[in-house]
Amino acid sequence: MFKKSILILAASCMMYSCATQTENNPFLTEFQTPNGVPPFDKIKPEHYEPAFRKGIEEQNANIQAIIGNTESPTFENVIAAFDNSSPILDRVGGVFFNLTEAETTDELSALDMKLAPVLSEHSDNISLNQELFKKIDAVYQQKNSLKLTSEQQRLLEKVYKDFVRSGANLPADKQARLREINKQLSTLGITFGNNILNENNAFKLYVDKEEDLTGLPEWFRQSAAAEAKADGQEGKWLFTLHNASRLPFLQYSANRPLREKMYKAYINRGNNGDSNDNKKAITEIVSLRLEKAKLLGYDCYSNFVLDNTMAKNSTTVMNFLNNLWSYALPKAKTEAAELQQLMDKEGKGEKLEAWDWWYYTEKLRKEKYSLEEEDIKPYFKLENVREGAFAVAGKLYGITLTKMEGIPVYHPDVEVFEVKDKDGAQLGIFYVDYFPRAGKRGGAWMSNYREQKGDIRPLICNVCSFTKPVGDTPSLLTMDEVETLFHEFGHALHGLLTKCQYKGTSGTNVVRDFVELPSQINEHWATEPEVLKMYAKHYKTGETIPDSLIEKILNQKTFNQGFMTTELLAAAILDMNLHNLTDTKDLDVVAYEKEAMDKLGLISEIAPRYRTTYFNHIIGGYAAGYYSYLWANVLDNDAFEAFKEHGIFDQQTAELFRRNVLEKGDSEDPMTLYKNFRGAEPQLDPMLKNRGMK
């Protein structure tokens, strides 16, 4: 046994360069840092591949130990052992896959593409290991007599079902084909995402005449000038497709041709017939997913995915979405008519187009509510908003977040906080990374560097792309960005407050259409008057936001909700339509998208929030799952009613939500958890009222 270990180590040393030997690779042991945080200052690109390969070797050995155990299969020696089988892969994967999203380089992207089929093969080797599955099945067959806790029961069912859904019961020929499909999908997804990142970075709208800046606020002009200077074009103004640049440009620019140029560049990403074109990649992805679903006994990919959710099947989801569509589209048409009337008053004879929507919406907001985004942005300094989100969590759950110094980070923008419970016990470490960069994909998300299990506390991150500070002007957020910060922090709370015994059930490891409940309910506090007065302070004067502005913010909460809901619904229905297909022969994704939207009656002034060729969500885990934001919106509005009934900081209600949702992870059925909190199943009416549709 000892000799065999020496041989394996020798082979390992031969494979890796001297710079990546075991003693120099931080991933190969527990991180030797306070709180076990990733040592970003010591991690080098050459560490990743050896660590992944060593991690595969380690997990294979641990699985072989499970299989070779001569004792009778039990929950502990099979299911718990499997849950704990990949320490190295957990460490290196937590860092690597976060950095390929938040701070990627050409080197990391190439390595991601190289490792994807390797990791896919490793995953399949586990899922299709018949000896391992026999052990799991043996425990599963005893589940009713093992006296398991509810969390253990849930994990057992989850592991067993994951193996079945991964092809464990398929004959050898179908397993071989499934392996090939998974390998192809792993690289196609990376290609798709890289193409979008390249498109985002490639588009640069330079303005060199000041008259072409008409309508743009001074802070935005300064930001664009700083971007141009950083890009070597001092004296010009640079606008990009990143949300923090694109949205204000569409919102304020009086230059209609430039608005059109910006808008069309955005909605045609991945659809330009160049090296970043995604039509072929997404067609192959949809086709391979369908083939995979059929191999596993489903008629379409959506039913395969949804079998493992609260919704259970495509029919339930489509009925839900179509019902909401009947409320949203009429409201959107009414809004379009109002915007057209506003344009008609200008006497230019122009028809409302999609690139006009944001611009005239802002004008209409001012006309109807005497409110402009510019009126409220000075009160939404990023640091104040963040402290407001922290303070809300403190009042609800008694937790504190304290900034930490000297913690290794991967970029100077990143800040780190220690999170403690009301009794002083550490709940975890929280990283925030808020500004856009060339190496960061668009959007906002929460993820883990380490997941919670037992006494091991999590390392959680929020990554966003908010407006950058410029000169003496700090980062000032839009209302949408404020809600995004609260949203992502809601996900972080789900990850930080979890108290589970097993990695596979902890934190956000829940079904897709339940995971957005903690994030979306947290948004509700952002605009409560009591909360606004806690954090909305003018960045120059320190003045608390006045009641008159709060009243205007609340009065316009349902403003433009027809548009917001319709574009979101259109994307959700597009996602479902693509994955409801039972035949992808001769599929033209762009033509199919148009046909699907025409059938819905989507008006030309609104596009789906994400079109097929840049729909990153359905590559990154939301395939046949984008509806989840709306499904969870029913849950979060119904859940917040409980706080409104008893007081938004009512301790008993907060305790119920913490104990039954935030701490529970996936330890019980999500509807059971919800009803334990609320006392009943969720109702649709609160959501419709909150969106101004009832």
C-alpha positions in Angstrom: 0.0 0.0 0.0 2.8 2.4 0.9 4.7 1.6 -2.2 1.7 2.2 -4.4 1.2 5.6 -2.9 4.9 6.5 -3.6 4.5 5.4 -7.2 1.4 7.6 -7.7 3.2 10.6 -6.2 6.2 10.0 -8.4 4.0 9.9 -11.5 2.4 13.1 -10.4 5.7 14.9 -10.0 6.7 13.8 -13.4 3.5 15.2 -14.9 3.8 18.7 -13.3 6.5 21.3 -13.5 8.6 22.1 -10.5 6.6 25.3 -10.0 3.4 23.2 -9.5 4.7 20.5 -7.2 2.4 19.6 -4.2 4.2 21.8 -1.7 3.9 24.8 -3.9 0.3 24.4 -5.1 -2.1 26.0 -2.6 -5.1 24.0 -3.8 -3.7 20.6 -2.8 -4.2 21.2 1.0 -6.6 23.2 3.1 -5.8 26.9 2.5 -3.2 28.0 5.0 -4.9 31.3 5.7 -7.0 32.8 8.4 -10.6 31.6 8.0 -9.4 29.3 5.2 -9.9 32.1 2.5 -8.4 31.6 -0.9 -4.8 32.8 -1.0 -5.3 34.8 -4.2 -1.8 36.4 -3.7 -0.2 33.0 -4.0 -2.5 31.3 -6.6 -0.9 31.3 -10.1 -2.4 30.2 -13.4 -0.2 27.2 -13.6 -1.7 25.8 -10.3 -5.2 25.2 -11.7 -4.7 22.3 -14.1 -2.5 20.2 -11.8 -5.0 20.8 -9.0 -7.9 19.8 -11.1 -6.1 16.6 -12.1 -5.0 15.9 -8.5 -8.6 16.5 -7.4 -9.9 14.0 -9.9 -7.4 11.5 -8.7 -8.4 12.2 -5.0 -12.1 11.8 -5.7 -11.6 8.7 -7.7 -9.7 7.2 -4.8 -12.4 8.2 -2.3 -15.1 6.7 -4.5 -13.1 3.5 -4.8 -12.9 3.4 -1.0 -16.8 3.7 -0.9 -17.1 0.8 -3.4 -14.5 -1.3 -1.7 -15.9 -0.9 1.8 -17.0 -4.4 2.9 -19.4 -3.1 5.6 -23.1 -3.0 4.8 -24.0 0.2 2.8 -25.3 2.9 5.2 -26.1 6.6 4.8 -22.7 7.5 6.5 -20.4 5.2 4.5 -22.0 5.8 1.1 -24.1 9.0 0.9 -22.2 11.2 3.4 -18.9 9.8 2.2 -19.8 10.7 -1.4 -20.9 14.2 -0.3 -17.4 14.7 1.2 -15.4 13.0 -1.6 -14.0 16.0 -3.5 -12.1 18.5 -1.2 -9.4 19.5 -3.8 -12.0 19.9 -6.6 -14.2 21.9 -4.3 -11.3 24.3 -3.5 -9.9 24.7 -7.0 -13.4 24.8 -8.7 -14.6 27.4 -6.3 -11.9 29.8 -7.3 -11.4 28.9 -10.9 -15.0 29.0 -12.0 -15.6 32.3 -10.2 -12.6 33.9 -11.8 -13.5 32.7 -15.3 -16.7 34.8 -14.8 -15.4 37.8 -12.8 -11.7 38.3 -13.9 -11.0 36.0 -16.9 -8.0 36.2 -19.2 -7.1 34.6 -22.5 -5.1 32.0 -20.5 -7.9 31.2 -18.2 -10.4 31.0 -21.0 -8.2 28.6 -22.9 -7.7 26.4 -19.8 -11.5 26.5 -19.2 -12.0 25.1 -22.7 -9.2 22.5 -22.2 -10.5 21.3 -18.9 -14.3 21.2 -19.8 -14.2 17.8 -21.5 -11.9 16.4 -18.8 -14.3 17.4 -16.0 -17.3 16.3 -18.1 -15.7 12.9 -18.5 -14.9 12.7 -14.7 -18.5 13.6 -13.9 -19.8 10.9 -16.2 -17.3 8.4 -14.8 -18.9 8.9 -11.4 -22.5 9.1 -12.5 -22.2 6.0 -14.7 -20.1 4.0 -12.2 -22.3 0.9 -11.7 -20.6 -0.3 -8.6 -21.0 3.1 -6.9 -24.7 3.2 -8.0 -25.3 -0.2 -6.5 -24.1 1.1 -3.1 -26.3 4.2 -3.4 -29.3 2.1 -4.5 -28.8 -0.3 -1.6 -29.1 2.6 0.8 -32.0 4.1 -1.1 -34.0 0.8 -0.9 -33.7 1.0 2.9 -34.7 4.7 3.2 -37.9 4.0 5.1 -36.2 1.9 7.8 -33.0 3.9 8.4 -34.5 6.5 10.8 -32.9 9.3 8.8 -33.3 13.0 9.6 -35.3 15.0 7.1 -32.1 16.5 5.8 -30.5 13.0 5.4 -33.6 11.7 3.7 -33.6 14.7 1.3 -29.9 14.2 0.5 -30.3 10.5 -0.1 -33.2 11.1 -2.5 -31.3 13.9 -4.2 -28.2 11.8 -4.8 -30.1 8.8 -6.0 -32.2 10.9 -8.4 -29.1 12.7 -9.7 -27.6 9.4 -10.6 -30.7 8.1 -12.3 -31.1 11.5 -14.2 -27.4 11.2 -15.2 -28.0 7.8 -16.9 -27.1 5.3 -14.2 -29.9 3.0 -15.4 -29.1 3.3 -19.1 -27.6 0.4 -21.1 -24.0 0.7 -22.1 -24.5 2.0 -25.6 -26.8 4.8 -24.5 -24.4 5.7 -21.7 -21.6 6.0 -24.2 -23.7 8.4 -26.3 -24.6 10.4 -23.2 -20.9 10.8 -22.4 -20.3 12.2 -25.8 -23.2 14.6 -25.5 -22.1 15.9 -22.1 -18.6 16.4 -23.4 -19.8 18.4 -26.4 -22.2 20.5 -24.3 -19.4 21.4 -21.8 -17.3 23.1 -24.5 -20.2 24.6 -26.5 -21.4 26.4 -23.4 -17.9 28.0 -22.9 -17.8 29.0 -26.5 -21.2 30.6 -26.3 -20.3 32.6 -23.2 -16.9 33.7 -24.6 -18.5 34.9 -27.8 -20.8 37.2 -25.8 -18.0 38.5 -23.7 -16.0 39.2 -26.9 -19.0 41.0 -28.4 -19.5 43.1 -25.3 -15.8 44.1 -25.3 -15.6 44.7 -29.0 -18.4 47.3 -29.3 -17.1 50.9 -28.7 -19.3 53.8 -29.5 -17.0 56.9 -29.6 -18.4 60.4 -29.6 -16.1 63.2 -30.5 -18.6 66.1 -30.9 -20.1 67.6 -27.7 -23.4 68.3 -29.5 -23.9 64.5 -29.8 -24.0 64.3 -26.0 -27.2 66.3 -25.8 -29.4 64.9 -22.9 -26.6 63.0 -21.2 -26.2 64.1 -17.5 -22.8 65.5 -16.5 -21.8 62.5 -14.3 -22.4 60.2 -17.3 -20.3 62.4 -19.6 -17.5 62.4 -17.1 -17.7 58.6 -16.9 -17.6 58.3 -20.7 -14.7 60.7 -20.9 -12.8 58.6 -18.3 -13.5 55.4 -20.3 -12.2 57.0 -23.5 -9.1 58.3 -21.8 -8.4 54.8 -20.3 -8.8 53.4 -23.8 -6.2 55.9 -25.3 -8.7 58.3 -26.8 -8.5 61.3 -24.5 -10.8 64.1 -25.5 -13.6 61.8 -26.7 -16.4 60.0 -24.9 -16.7 56.2 -25.0 -20.0 54.2 -24.5 -20.2 50.4 -24.3 -22.7 47.6 -24.1 -22.1 47.1 -20.4 -25.3 47.9 -18.5 -23.8 50.8 -16.6 -23.1 52.5 -19.9 -25.8 51.2 -22.3 -28.8 51.8 -20.2 -28.1 55.4 -19.2 -27.2 56.1 -22.9 -30.6 54.8 -24.1 -32.3 56.6 -21.2 -30.9 60.0 -21.7 -29.3 60.5 -25.2 -31.3 62.8 -27.3 -29.4 61.6 -30.4 -31.9 59.1 -31.9 -29.5 57.6 -34.5 -26.9 56.9 -31.9 -29.6 55.3 -29.6 -30.6 53.1 -32.5 -26.9 52.1 -33.1 -26.4 51.2 -29.4 -29.7 49.3 -29.2 -29.1 47.3 -32.3 -25.6 46.4 -31.4 -26.9 45.0 -28.1 -29.8 42.9 -29.4 -27.7 41.5 -32.3 -24.9 40.1 -30.2 -24.0 36.7 -31.3 -26.0 37.2 -34.5 -23.6 39.0 -36.8 -22.2 36.2 -38.9 -18.6 36.8 -37.6 -16.3 34.8 -35.4 -18.5 35.5 -32.4 -21.7 34.3 -34.0 -23.7 32.0 -31.7 -26.4 30.7 -33.9 -24.5 27.4 -34.6 -23.5 26.9 -31.0 -27.0 27.4 -29.6 -28.6 25.3 -32.3 -26.2 22.4 -31.4 -26.8 23.0 -27.7 -30.6 22.8 -28.0 -30.3 19.7 -30.3 -27.9 17.9 -28.0 -30.1 18.7 -25.0 -33.1 17.2 -26.7 -31.2 14.1 -27.6 -30.0 13.8 -24.0 -33.6 14.1 -22.7 -34.8 11.4 -25.0 -32.0 9.1 -24.0 -33.2 9.5 -20.4 -36.9 8.8 -21.3 -38.3 12.3 -21.7 -40.1 13.8 -24.7 -38.3 17.1 -24.5 -35.6 18.8 -22.5 -37.9 21.0 -20.5 -39.8 18.1 -19.0 -36.4 16.5 -18.1 -35.3 19.7 -16.3 -38.7 20.4 -14.7 -39.1 17.0 -13.2 -36.6 18.1 -10.6 -38.3 21.4 -9.7 -41.4 22.8 -7.8 -43.2 23.1 -11.1 -42.7 19.5 -12.1 -43.5 19.8 -15.8 -43.7 22.0 -18.8 -47.5 22.2 -18.9 -47.6 23.8 -15.4 -44.9 26.3 -16.4 -46.6 27.3 -19.7 -50.0 27.7 -18.1 -48.4 30.0 -15.5 -46.5 32.1 -18.1 -49.5 32.4 -20.4 -51.7 33.5 -17.6 -49.2 36.2 -16.7 -48.9 37.2 -20.3 -52.6 37.9 -20.4 -52.0 40.6 -17.8 -48.7 41.9 -18.9 -49.1 42.5 -22.7 -52.2 44.7 -22.4 -50.4 46.9 -19.9 -47.3 47.1 -22.1 -49.5 48.2 -25.1 -51.1 50.9 -22.9 -47.6 52.1 -22.0 -46.5 52.1 -25.7 -49.5 54.2 -26.6 -48.6 56.7 -23.8 -45.0 57.0 -25.1 -46.3 57.5 -28.7 -48.5 60.3 -27.5 -45.5 61.9 -25.9 -43.6 61.6 -29.2 -46.5 63.0 -31.1 -46.4 66.1 -29.0 -42.9 66.8 -30.3 -44.3 67.1 -33.8 -41.5 65.1 -35.5 -43.8 62.6 -37.0 -41.7 59.7 -35.6 -43.1 56.3 -34.7 -42.0 54.7 -31.4 -39.3 52.1 -31.8 -37.6 49.8 -29.4 -34.6 52.2 -29.0 -36.9 55.0 -28.0 -38.5 53.2 -25.1 -36.1 54.1 -22.3 -35.7 57.7 -23.5 -39.4 58.5 -23.6 -40.1 56.4 -20.5 -37.7 58.8 -18.6 -39.5 61.8 -20.1 -42.9 60.3 -19.2 -41.7 59.6 -15.6 -40.8 63.2 -15.2 -44.2 64.4 -16.7 -46.3 62.0 -14.6 -44.5 61.9 -11.3 -42.2 65.0 -11.5 -39.3 62.5 -11.0 -36.2 61.8 -12.9 -33.5 59.2 -12.2 -31.1 62.2 -11.7 -33.2 63.4 -8.8 -32.6 60.3 -6.7 -29.2 59.0 -7.8 -27.3 61.5 -5.5 -29.0 59.7 -2.6 -27.8 56.3 -3.7 -24.1 56.3 -3.1 -22.9 52.7 -3.5 -21.3 52.4 -0.1 -24.4 53.8 1.6 -26.7 51.4 -0.3 -24.5 48.5 0.7 -24.6 49.6 4.3 -28.4 49.9 4.1 -28.6 46.3 2.9 -26.3 45.2 5.7 -28.4 47.3 8.3 -31.6 45.6 7.1 -30.1 42.2 7.6 -29.0 43.4 11.1 -32.4 44.5 12.1 -34.1 41.4 10.7 -31.6 38.7 11.8 -29.3 40.3 14.3 -26.2 39.8 12.1 -23.2 42.2 11.6 -20.8 42.7 8.7 -17.4 44.2 9.5 -14.9 45.1 6.8 -11.7 43.0 6.9 -8.3 44.3 5.9 -5.4 42.3 4.6 -7.5 39.5 3.0 -6.1 38.4 -0.3 -8.3 39.4 -3.3 -8.1 38.8 -7.0 -8.7 42.5 -8.0 -8.3 45.8 -6.2 -12.1 46.5 -6.5 -12.9 43.5 -4.3 -13.8 44.1 -0.6 -14.2 41.5 2.1 -16.4 41.4 5.2 -16.7 39.1 8.2 -20.3 38.1 9.0 -21.2 37.4 12.6 -24.4 36.2 14.3 -26.0 38.1 17.2 -24.2 35.9 19.6 -20.8 36.7 18.1 -20.4 33.4 16.2 -19.0 33.7 12.8 -21.4 33.0 10.0 -19.0 33.3 7.1 -16.8 35.6 5.0 -18.5 37.8 2.3 -16.7 39.2 -0.8 -18.1 42.0 -3.0 -16.9 43.0 -6.5 -19.1 45.7 -7.9 -17.6 47.4 -11.0 -17.5 46.3 -14.7 -14.2 45.2 -16.4 -13.2 43.7 -19.7 -12.6 40.4 -18.0 -16.0 40.3 -16.2 -19.1 39.0 -17.9 -22.2 41.3 -17.7 -24.9 41.0 -15.1 -24.8 40.2 -11.4 -24.6 37.0 -9.4 -23.8 35.3 -6.1 -21.5 32.4 -5.8 -19.3 30.4 -3.3 -15.6 29.9 -2.7 -16.5 27.4 0.0 -19.9 25.9 0.8 -21.2 25.5 4.3 -21.5 22.0 5.9 -21.6 21.2 9.6 -19.2 23.5 11.4 -17.5 24.7 8.3 -18.8 28.2 7.5 -19.1 29.5 3.9 -17.2 31.9 1.8 -19.7 33.9 -0.3 -19.3 36.4 -3.1 -21.5 39.0 -4.9 -20.3 40.1 -8.3 -22.0 43.0 -10.1 -21.4 45.6 -12.8 -22.5 49.0 -11.3 -21.6 52.5 -12.3 -18.0 53.3 -11.5 -16.8 56.3 -9.5 -15.3 59.1 -11.6 -13.0 61.7 -10.2 -14.5 63.2 -7.0 -17.9 61.7 -7.8 -18.5 58.3 -6.1 -20.5 55.4 -7.6 -24.1 56.6 -7.7 -26.6 53.9 -8.3 -29.8 53.9 -10.3 -33.0 52.6 -8.7 -32.5 49.4 -10.7 -29.0 49.0 -9.4 -30.1 49.6 -5.8 -32.6 46.7 -6.1 -29.9 44.6 -7.8 -27.6 45.1 -4.8 -30.3 44.1 -2.4 -31.2 41.1 -4.7 -27.7 39.7 -4.8 -27.3 40.3 -1.1 -30.5 38.3 -0.5 -28.8 35.3 -2.3 -25.7 35.9 -0.1 -27.9 35.7 3.0 -29.2 32.4 1.8 -25.6 31.2 1.5 -24.4 32.8 4.7 -27.2 31.9 7.1 -27.6 28.2 6.0 -27.2 25.6 8.8 -27.0 22.2 7.2 -25.0 19.2 7.9 -24.2 18.3 4.2 -22.7 20.3 1.4 -25.3 18.9 -1.1 -28.2 20.4 0.8 -26.7 23.6 2.1 -27.3 27.2 1.1 -28.4 27.8 -2.5 -28.3 24.2 -3.5 -32.0 24.2 -3.9 -34.3 23.6 -6.9 -34.0 26.4 -9.5 -37.5 27.8 -9.1 -37.1 28.3 -5.3 -33.6 29.8 -5.3 -34.8 33.3 -6.2 -37.1 33.6 -3.2 -34.5 34.8 -0.7 -33.0 37.3 -3.3 -36.3 38.7 -4.5 -37.9 39.1 -1.1 -34.8 41.1 0.0 -35.5 43.7 -2.8 -38.7 44.7 -1.1 -36.9 46.4 1.8 -34.9 48.6 -0.6 -37.7 51.0 -1.2 -39.6 50.9 2.1 -39.7 54.5 3.5 -38.3 53.4 6.9 -35.3 51.7 5.1 -34.7 54.5 2.6 -34.3 56.9 5.6 -31.7 54.5 7.0 -29.3 54.6 4.0 -30.4 57.1 1.3 -28.1 60.1 2.2 -27.1 62.8 -0.3 -23.5 62.1 -1.2 -22.5 65.7 -1.0 -24.5 67.1 1.9 -25.3 64.0 3.9 -29.0 65.0 3.8 -31.5 62.1 4.3 -33.7 61.6 1.3 -36.8 63.9 1.7 -40.3 62.5 2.2 -41.3 64.2 -1.1 -38.9 62.1 -3.1 -39.8 58.9 -1.2 -43.5 59.6 -2.1 -42.6 60.0 -5.8 -40.5 56.7 -5.7 -43.4 54.8 -4.2 -46.0 56.4 -6.6 -44.1 55.3 -9.6 -43.3 51.7 -8.4 -45.7 50.2 -10.9 -44.6 52.6 -13.7 -43.3 50.8 -16.8 -44.1 47.4 -15.3 -45.9 46.4 -18.4 -42.7 46.7 -20.3 -40.6 45.1 -17.5 -42.9 42.1 -17.1 -43.5 41.6 -20.8 -39.8 41.5 -21.8 -39.1 39.2 -18.9 -42.0 36.9 -19.8 -41.0 36.9 -23.5 -37.6 35.6 -22.6 -39.0 33.0 -20.2 -41.4 31.8 -22.9 -38.7 31.8 -25.5 -36.6 29.6 -23.2 -39.4 27.2 -22.7 -40.3 27.1 -26.4 -36.7 26.2 -27.3 -36.6 23.4 -24.7 -40.2 22.2 -25.4 -39.1 21.2 -28.9 -39.4 17.6 -29.7 -37.7 17.9 -33.1 -34.8 20.2 -33.9 -34.2 19.1 -37.5 -33.6 22.2 -39.7 -33.9 24.5 -36.7 -33.2 28.1 -37.5 -33.0 29.7 -34.1 -33.5 33.3 -35.2 -36.5 32.5 -37.4 -37.9 30.3 -34.7 -37.6 33.1 -32.2 -39.4 35.5 -34.5 -42.2 33.0 -35.1 -42.6 32.3 -31.4 -42.7 36.1 -30.5 -45.2 36.8 -33.4 -47.4 34.0 -32.1 -47.4 35.6 -28.7 -48.3 39.0 -30.2 -45.2 40.7 -28.8 -45.2 44.2 -30.0 -42.2 45.4 -32.1 -41.3 48.1 -29.5 -40.2 45.4 -27.1 -37.7 42.6 -27.5 -37.3 39.6 -25.2 -35.0 40.6 -22.3 -32.6 38.1 -23.7 -32.6 36.9 -27.3 -31.5 33.4 -28.3 -28.0 34.3 -29.4 -27.0 36.0 -26.2 -29.2 34.2 -23.6 -26.5 33.4 -21.2 -28.9 32.3 -18.5 -30.0 29.3 -20.4 -26.4 28.3 -20.8 -25.5 28.9 -17.2 -28.1 26.8 -15.4 -31.4 28.4 -16.3 -32.3 26.2 -19.3 -36.1 25.7 -19.1 -35.7 27.6 -15.9 -35.8 31.3 -16.7 -39.4 31.3 -15.6 -38.1 30.9 -12.1 -37.7 34.6 -11.6 -41.5 35.1 -12.1 -42.4 31.9 -10.2 -40.3 33.1 -7.3 -41.9 36.6 -7.7 -45.2 35.0 -6.7 -43.5 33.5 -3.6 -41.6 36.7 -2.6 -44.6 39.0 -2.9 -46.8 36.6 -0.9 -44.0 36.2 1.6 -43.5 39.9 2.0 -47.2 40.3 2.8 -46.4 38.5 6.1 -43.9 41.2 7.0 -46.3 43.9 5.9 -49.0 42.4 8.1 -46.8 42.3 11.2 -44.3 45.0 10.5 -41.3 45.0 8.1 -38.9 44.3 10.9 -41.1 42.1 13.0 -38.7 39.7 14.8 -41.1 36.8 15.0 -41.7 36.9 11.2 -38.0 37.4 10.5 -37.2 34.4 12.7 -39.7 32.3 10.9 -38.2 33.2 7.6 -34.7 32.6 8.8 -35.4 29.2 10.4 -37.7 27.8 7.7 -36.1 29.2 4.5 -32.6 30.8 4.9 -31.2 28.2 7.2 -32.7 25.2 5.7 -31.1 25.1 2.2 -32.5 22.0 0.4 -33.0 20.0 3.6 -36.7 19.6 3.0 -39.2 20.0 0.1 -39.3 23.7 -0.8 -43.1 24.0 -0.7 -43.0 22.4 2.8 -40.4 25.0 3.8 -42.6 27.8 2.4 -45.7 26.6 4.1 -43.8 26.2 7.4 -43.0 29.9 7.1 -46.2 31.3 5.7 -48.8 28.8 6.9 -50.3 28.3 3.5 -49.4 28.0 -0.2 -48.5 31.3 -2.0 -51.2 33.4 -3.7 -50.9 35.2 -7.1 -52.7 38.4 -6.2 -49.9 40.1 -4.3 -47.5 39.8 -7.3 -50.1 41.2 -9.7 -50.8 44.1 -7.4 -47.1 44.8 -6.9 -46.7 45.0 -10.7 -49.7 47.2 -11.2 -51.7 44.5 -13.1 -54.6 44.2 -10.7 
